[in-house]
């Protein structure tokens, strides 16, 4: 959903789970009458515990500073934002009850009164300003700073009204606000959120034993009357798909997700009582390139690397065909790549790759050194091994280094890896969240050593472009520029997660974002 506009009219939408949502949109303004959830045979059952099988521990729980996708499944239940996503990926109010847009760069949010943080502190506009002050403070080193780069000022109008002034029109602004954890609000004056999170969400943090269990309890003061229905949510951690699958089959867990689409499809067939929800094609597997020094500063070496890559073979061998050739933006975004059209240096040409290496001064091939991948992701490791074989055929040698997630993310964000690193991109609220990873003016693009004024200008233009068709055209040009210069070598795109749960879990809605926000409307009917 883009910005609200004067042409929008009153809308009434009924979701798939029979929840009534009333959205009033007029003059760039919307309001919500709240949400009601009903089971097919009466009211939802209250109480009980939902046990979720998790494949990774959180790496920090402070929304302002976290960088790991693994943390987001937990922040989705602990924190709330001004806006949020519906199951159909439309934007609706959350801590805000309405907003108005007096002009193209001003948003005024009316906040919900009577909401309290889990520590008993009242929620107000001061917390909204505090959150965004933290995001924009360079000392926080927040990944969100680039997302909200157009936010010029946040002003507290009164305790329940806050105004955002943007420096330019921004097609991504509301989408970022609706995404957890990108737009959630943290309490003013509370420290230590990394270990002890305090939000306004439907569940309260209780305890965490690394590698074993993460426990949440119902927020009895949650603003949505009657929710959540569950008393407790427990995440149990499993280090591989085999044990996770066994836990699901034995009902040691009620719900989980799997990374490998081939395994998930087989598991879904083992019982008619398993509900299966394949995810949206939103994950991309890139090879990030350090352009600051060494042979990869030469575009001919990067182009040789791309020509030596058989992307379609990677899709078939690693994903079993459950994916597509990828570019910078997956097909789930406006102007995302559909895997069909040919991009520069995407065709497999081993001899062409050898010729480029020779032209660059490496007639006998080249050793690029270390290629870092996420050790915990078997698909990533398998793809890296296949790429290693493909590149070797063109005389390009690498040594694969599987690394733990936390240090790998630090190397990626700071650009401190030697030559090559792969960490897949998860679902993002807007294409700009992905493009900021390679924008030369962003902290991430600068860390990689990308220097291209034209690319920077095009990314800024795309973010400011409200018309979807015009934006899609800009995104296509951006992706072709990236592929031509091989600033990042993209391999494929595929669903981030494949969700599975037993049919006694009711009221749950999977999201394209692959975070479990709708555990708040979930109950057990067994």
C-alpha positions in Angstrom: 0.0 0.0 0.0 1.3 3.4 -0.9 0.5 6.8 0.6 -3.1 7.6 1.2 -4.5 10.0 -1.4 -7.4 12.4 -1.8 -8.9 10.0 -4.4 -9.3 7.2 -1.8 -12.8 6.5 -0.6 -14.4 4.8 2.4 -13.6 1.1 2.3 -15.0 -1.9 4.1 -12.9 -5.1 4.1 -13.6 -8.5 5.7 -10.5 -10.6 6.2 -10.2 -14.3 5.6 -10.5 -15.2 9.3 -13.9 -13.4 9.6 -12.3 -10.5 11.5 -14.2 -7.2 11.0 -12.0 -4.3 10.0 -13.4 -0.9 9.2 -11.1 1.5 7.5 -12.3 5.1 6.7 -10.1 6.8 4.1 -10.9 10.3 2.9 -8.7 13.3 2.3 -5.6 11.3 3.0 -7.0 10.1 6.3 -8.0 6.8 7.8 -9.5 5.6 11.0 -10.1 2.1 12.5 -13.0 0.8 14.5 -10.7 -2.1 15.8 -10.9 -5.8 15.2 -13.1 -8.7 16.3 -12.2 -12.3 15.8 -14.7 -15.2 15.8 -14.3 -18.9 15.4 -16.5 -20.8 13.1 -18.5 -22.4 16.0 -18.6 -19.5 18.4 -16.1 -17.6 20.5 -12.4 -18.5 20.5 -11.2 -20.7 23.3 -9.1 -18.9 25.9 -6.0 -20.0 27.7 -3.3 -22.7 27.0 0.1 -22.6 25.5 1.2 -22.5 21.9 4.6 -24.1 21.3 6.5 -22.9 18.3 9.6 -24.7 16.8 12.2 -22.1 16.0 15.3 -22.5 13.9 17.4 -19.7 15.3 17.9 -17.7 18.5 17.2 -14.0 18.5 20.3 -11.8 18.2 19.3 -8.8 20.2 15.7 -7.6 21.0 16.1 -3.9 20.8 14.2 -2.9 17.6 16.4 0.2 17.0 19.7 -1.7 16.9 18.9 -5.3 15.9 20.0 -6.5 12.4 19.2 -10.2 12.5 16.0 -11.6 10.9 15.9 -14.3 13.6 15.0 -11.6 16.2 11.9 -10.4 14.3 9.7 -13.4 15.2 10.0 -12.3 18.8 9.7 -8.5 18.4 6.5 -9.1 16.4 4.8 -10.3 19.6 6.4 -8.0 22.1 6.2 -4.6 20.3 3.6 -2.5 18.5 4.0 0.3 16.0 1.9 3.2 14.8 0.7 1.0 11.9 0.7 -2.7 11.0 0.0 -5.1 8.2 -3.3 -7.0 7.7 -3.2 -10.6 6.5 -3.8 -9.3 3.0 -0.8 -7.0 3.4 -2.8 -3.8 3.6 -1.9 -1.1 6.2 -4.1 -0.5 9.2 -3.8 1.5 12.4 -2.1 0.0 15.5 -0.9 2.5 18.2 -2.2 5.2 15.9 -5.9 5.5 15.5 -5.7 7.8 12.5 -3.4 9.9 10.4 -3.8 12.8 8.0 -1.5 14.1 5.3 -1.9 17.9 4.9 0.7 17.9 2.2 3.1 15.6 0.4 5.8 15.7 3.1 3.7 16.0 6.3 2.0 13.2 8.3 0.1 13.9 11.5 -0.7 10.8 13.6 -3.4 10.7 16.3 -2.4 8.2 18.9 -4.4 5.6 20.9 -5.0 6.7 24.5 -4.8 4.4 27.6 -2.1 2.1 26.2 0.6 1.0 28.6 4.0 -0.5 28.1 4.7 -3.8 29.8 6.4 -2.1 32.7 3.3 0.0 33.4 4.6 3.1 31.8 2.0 5.1 29.8 2.4 5.3 26.0 2.4 8.8 24.5 3.8 10.9 21.7 7.0 11.4 23.7 7.8 7.7 23.1 7.3 8.1 19.4 9.7 11.0 19.2 12.2 9.2 21.5 12.2 6.1 19.2 12.9 8.1 16.1 15.5 10.3 17.9 17.3 7.0 18.7 17.0 5.7 15.2 18.5 8.9 13.7 21.3 9.2 16.3 24.5 8.1 14.7 25.6 6.7 18.0 22.8 4.0 17.8 24.3 2.7 14.5 20.7 1.7 13.6 20.1 0.0 10.3 16.8 1.9 10.3 18.5 5.3 9.8 18.7 4.8 6.1 15.0 3.7 6.0 14.0 7.0 7.6 16.6 9.2 5.9 13.8 11.5 4.6 12.5 12.2 8.1 13.6 15.8 8.7 11.8 16.3 12.1 9.4 14.6 14.5 7.4 16.9 16.7 5.2 16.2 19.7 2.1 18.3 19.1 0.4 17.1 22.3 0.5 13.9 24.3 -1.5 12.0 21.7 -0.5 13.7 18.5 2.8 13.5 16.7 3.9 15.1 13.4 6.5 13.8 10.9 8.0 16.3 8.5 9.8 14.7 5.5 12.5 16.3 3.4 10.9 14.9 0.2 8.0 12.7 -0.8 8.6 9.1 0.2 6.8 6.1 -1.3 8.2 3.8 1.4 7.5 5.8 4.6 4.1 4.3 5.6 5.3 0.8 4.6 8.3 1.0 6.9 6.1 2.3 9.8 3.8 -0.7 9.4 6.6 -3.3 9.5 7.7 -4.9 12.7 10.4 -4.2 13.9 11.1 -1.3 11.6 8.3 0.9 12.8 7.7 -0.2 16.4 7.8 2.1 19.4 10.1 1.7 22.4 9.6 3.4 25.8 11.4 6.6 26.7 13.8 6.3 29.6 14.1 2.5 29.5 17.5 0.9 28.9 18.7 -2.6 28.3 16.1 -3.5 25.7 18.5 -5.8 23.9 18.2 -8.4 26.8 15.0 -7.3 28.4 12.5 -6.0 25.8 9.6 -3.8 26.9 6.9 -3.1 24.4 3.1 -2.5 24.1 2.5 -5.7 22.2 0.1 -8.7 22.9 2.8 -10.7 24.8 5.3 -9.9 27.6 8.8 -11.2 27.7 9.2 -13.7 30.6 12.5 -15.7 30.1 15.1 -16.8 27.6 17.5 -19.8 27.8 19.8 -19.5 24.7 19.6 -22.5 22.5 16.7 -24.0 24.5 13.6 -21.9 25.1 12.1 -18.4 24.8 8.9 -17.8 26.8 6.2 -15.0 26.5 3.1 -14.5 28.6 -0.2 -12.8 27.6 -0.3 -9.0 28.1 -3.4 -8.7 30.3 -3.5 -5.0 29.5 -3.3 -5.2 25.7 -5.4 -2.6 24.1 -7.4 -4.9 21.8 -10.1 -6.2 24.1 -10.1 -9.9 24.6 -6.7 -10.5 22.9 -4.5 -12.4 23.1 -6.4 -15.6 23.6 -3.4 -17.7 24.6 -1.9 -17.6 28.1 1.6 -18.4 27.0 3.8 -18.7 23.9 6.9 -20.8 24.0 9.6 -20.9 21.3 11.7 -24.1 21.4 15.0 -24.0 19.5 16.1 -26.7 17.1 19.4 -26.6 15.3 18.5 -28.5 12.1 15.5 -29.3 9.9 15.6 -33.0 10.8 15.0 -32.4 14.6 12.6 -29.6 13.9 10.6 -31.8 11.6 10.6 -34.6 14.1 9.3 -32.2 16.8 6.4 -31.2 14.6 5.5 -34.7 13.7 5.5 -35.8 17.3 3.5 -32.6 18.3 6.3 -31.5 20.6 5.7 -28.3 18.8 2.4 -27.0 17.5 3.8 -24.8 14.7 7.0 -24.3 12.9 8.5 -23.2 9.6 11.1 -24.8 7.3 13.7 -23.1 5.1 14.1 -25.9 2.5 11.0 -25.9 0.2 11.7 -29.5 -0.9 11.6 -30.8 2.7 8.6 -28.7 3.6 6.6 -30.0 0.6 7.3 -33.6 1.7 6.4 -33.0 5.4 3.1 -31.3 4.4 2.1 -34.6 2.7 2.7 -36.7 5.8 -0.6 -35.9 7.6 -4.0 -34.4 6.5 -4.1 -32.6 9.8 -1.1 -30.4 9.0 -1.9 -27.0 7.6 0.7 -25.9 5.0 1.4 -22.3 4.0 4.1 -21.8 1.4 5.6 -18.4 1.7 5.8 -15.6 -0.9 8.8 -15.5 -3.2 10.6 -12.7 -1.4 14.0 -14.0 -0.3 17.1 -13.4 -2.5 20.5 -15.1 -2.3 23.2 -12.6 -3.2 27.0 -12.7 -3.2 28.1 -9.4 -1.6 31.4 -8.1 -3.0 33.9 -6.0 -1.2 34.8 -3.3 -3.7 37.2 -1.3 -1.5 40.4 -3.0 -2.5 41.9 -6.0 -4.4 41.1 -7.6 -7.7 37.3 -7.1 -7.4 37.7 -3.4 -7.8 38.2 -4.2 -11.5 34.7 -4.6 -13.1 36.2 -7.1 -15.6 36.9 -9.6 -12.7 33.4 -9.0 -11.3 31.8 -9.6 -14.8 33.9 -12.8 -15.2 32.5 -14.0 -11.8 28.9 -13.3 -13.1 29.5 -15.0 -16.4 30.8 -18.1 -14.7 27.7 -18.4 -12.6 25.0 -20.8 -13.8 22.0 -19.4 -11.9 19.4 -21.7 -13.3 21.4 -24.7 -12.3 21.6 -23.4 -8.8 17.8 -23.1 -8.7 17.4 -26.7 -9.9 20.1 -28.3 -7.8 19.8 -26.3 -4.5 16.1 -25.5 -4.5 14.7 -28.4 -6.5 13.2 -25.9 -8.9 11.2 -24.1 -6.1 12.5 -20.7 -7.0 13.6 -18.4 -9.8 16.7 -16.7 -11.1 17.1 -13.5 -9.0 18.1 -9.9 -9.3 18.4 -7.2 -6.7 14.6 -7.0 -6.1 12.5 -10.1 -5.8 9.2 -10.3 -7.8 7.2 -9.5 -4.7 8.2 -5.8 -4.9 7.1 -3.1 -7.3 9.4 -3.5 -10.3 10.8 -6.8 -8.9 12.6 -9.2 -11.2 10.5 -12.0 -12.6 13.4 -14.2 -13.5 12.5 -14.2 -17.2 14.3 -11.2 -18.9 18.0 -11.4 -19.5 20.1 -9.1 -17.5 23.7 -8.0 -18.3 26.3 -10.8 -17.7 23.6 -13.3 -16.6 24.2 -15.7 -19.5 26.6 -18.5 -18.7 29.8 -18.0 -20.7 32.8 -19.7 -19.1 35.2 -18.9 -22.0 34.0 -15.3 -21.9 34.8 -15.2 -18.2 38.3 -16.6 -18.8 38.8 -13.9 -21.5 37.8 -11.1 -19.1 40.2 -12.4 -16.5 43.0 -12.5 -19.0 42.2 -9.0 -20.1 42.3 -7.9 -16.4 45.8 -9.4 -16.0 44.9 -12.9 -14.8 45.5 -15.3 -17.7 46.1 -18.2 -15.4 43.0 -17.6 -13.3 42.7 -15.9 -9.9 42.3 -16.8 -6.2 39.8 -14.6 -4.5 40.4 -16.0 -1.1 37.7 -16.4 1.5 34.0 -16.7 0.7 32.0 -16.4 3.9 28.5 -18.0 4.2 26.0 -18.6 7.0 26.9 -21.9 8.6 23.4 -22.4 10.0 21.7 -22.2 6.7 22.2 -25.5 4.8 20.7 -24.0 1.6 23.2 -21.1 1.6 26.2 -23.5 2.2 25.0 -25.8 -0.6 24.6 -22.9 -3.0 28.1 -21.6 -2.1 29.6 -25.0 -2.8 28.0 -25.2 -6.2 29.1 -21.7 -7.0 32.7 -22.6 -6.0 32.6 -25.5 -8.5 31.1 -23.3 -11.3 33.7 -20.5 -10.7 36.6 -23.0 -10.6 35.7 -24.0 -14.2 36.5 -20.4 -15.3 39.7 -20.3 -13.2 38.2 -18.4 -10.2 39.1 -20.0 -6.9 37.6 -19.4 -3.5 37.7 -21.0 -0.1 34.3 -21.3 1.6 34.2 -20.3 5.3 30.9 -21.2 7.0 30.5 -18.7 9.9 28.2 -18.1 12.8 25.4 -15.6 12.1 26.3 -12.8 14.6 30.0 -12.3 13.5 29.0 -12.7 9.8 26.4 -9.9 10.1 28.9 -7.7 11.7 31.4 -8.2 8.8 28.6 -7.6 6.3 27.2 -4.4 7.9 30.7 -3.0 8.5 32.3 -4.2 5.2 35.1 -5.9 7.0 35.1 -9.2 5.0 37.9 -9.8 2.6 36.3 -10.4 -0.8 33.0 -12.3 -0.9 30.2 -12.9 1.6 26.7 -14.3 1.3 23.8 -13.6 3.6 20.3 -13.9 2.1 17.9 -11.0 2.2 14.5 -11.7 3.9 11.2 -10.1 3.1 11.3 -6.3 3.3 8.5 -3.7 3.5 9.6 -1.8 0.5 12.1 -2.1 -2.3 14.0 0.8 -0.9 15.0 -1.3 2.1 16.9 -3.6 -0.2 18.3 -0.8 -2.4 19.7 1.0 0.6 22.0 -2.0 1.0 23.9 -0.9 -2.1 23.2 2.8 -2.2 26.6 4.5 -2.3 25.5 7.2 0.1 24.1 4.7 2.7 26.2 3.3 5.5 25.9 -0.2 3.9 26.9 0.9 0.3 29.8 2.9 1.7 30.9 -0.1 3.8 31.0 -2.2 0.6 33.0 0.5 -1.3 30.3 1.2 -3.9 31.0 4.5 -5.7 28.4 5.5 -8.3 26.7 8.8 -8.3 24.2 7.7 -11.0 23.1 4.7 -8.9 22.6 7.0 -5.9 20.5 9.4 -7.9 18.3 6.7 -9.4 17.6 5.1 -5.9 16.6 8.5 -4.5 14.3 9.1 -7.5 12.7 5.6 -7.1 12.0 6.2 -3.4 10.3 9.6 -4.2 8.3 8.2 -7.1 4.6 7.6 -6.0 3.3 6.2 -9.3 3.8 2.4 -9.3 4.4 2.1 -13.1 7.0 4.9 -13.1 8.7 3.4 -10.0 8.8 -0.1 -11.6 10.5 1.4 -14.6 13.1 3.0 -12.4 13.7 -0.2 -10.5 14.3 -2.1 -13.7 16.9 0.4 -14.7 18.6 0.2 -11.3 18.7 -3.6 -11.4 20.3 -3.5 -14.9 22.9 -1.0 -13.7 23.8 -3.2 -10.8 24.0 -6.3 -13.0 26.1 -4.5 -15.6 28.6 -3.4 -13.0 28.2 -6.5 -10.8 28.1 -4.5 -7.6 26.3 -7.5 -6.1 26.1 -10.9 -7.7 22.5 -12.1 -7.3 21.8 -15.8 -7.8 18.1 -16.7 -7.1 14.9 -15.8 -5.3 12.6 -18.2 -3.4 10.1 -18.2 -0.4 11.7 -17.2 2.8 9.9 -19.7 4.9 7.3 -22.5 4.5 5.0 -22.5 7.5 3.3 -25.6 9.0 1.0 -26.0 11.9 -1.5 -28.6 13.3 -5.1 -28.0 12.5 -6.1 -27.6 16.2 -4.3 -24.2 16.0 -7.0 -21.8 15.0 -7.3 -18.1 14.2 -3.8 -17.9 12.9 -2.9 -16.0 9.7 0.5 -16.3 8.0 1.9 -13.1 6.6 3.9 -12.6 3.4 6.5 -10.9 5.8 6.9 -14.3 7.5 6.6 -13.0 11.0 4.0 -14.4 13.3 2.1 -11.2 14.3 -1.2 -13.1 14.2 -0.4 -15.3 17.1 -2.2 -12.6 19.0 -5.5 -13.8 17.3 -4.6 -17.5 17.7 -6.2 -20.1 20.0 -6.1 -23.9 20.5 -9.3 -25.7 19.6 -8.2 -29.1 20.9 
